[in-house]
Amino acid sequence: MIELMTAVSVVAILATLALPSYTESIKRQRLRVVVEAVVSDLRLAKADAFGQGARGSSTVEFTVNGGDATNWSYTVTDAIDGLLVTRSSSGFSGSIAMAITDFEDSDSDTLPDVTFTADRGLDSGGDGSIQLTIDASTSATINRNLMGLLSVCSNDDLGYPICGS
């Protein structure tokens, strides 16, 4: 009986020590899933613009509720087929906040957007970043330059380069 109680105590202590690490791992994985979905949809928009030919273009338009950055959505549309993808924060588990920086509003509807064109993805108003944050200490940033190239960095060990390095 004493051996059983000792074994149960050891398992309880180990579980107590491992739980915070496991919880952090789950949060980081949730953030990675959202980052990969956004990057995948941006790449879809770029590939779709190329596939449409010389006049092709695809736009990713973001909506972020200013009072609640965890309430966000975006759509991917193209000039020929219309709506391709719609995603929102409600489709992902966990409270992941989104902040858009430096993307312009190319269609004058007050929402930031990114447009990819068949001309090598060039867009004079499209450089900027999307920051996704799961808590105050864990975030990832998706950057897009004027050439349409995407890069991802993070401030935590998410498997991406550290931002600013």
Secondary structure, DSSP 4 states (H G I P E B T S, - for coil): -HHHHHHHHHHHHHHHHHHHHHHHHHHHHHHHHHHHHHHHHHHHHHHHHHHT-TT-EEEEEEEE-TT-TTSEEEEEEETTTEEEEEEEGGGSSS--EEEEES---TTSSSS-EEEEETTTT--TT--EEEEEEEETTEEEEEEE-TT--EEEEESSSSSSPBTT-
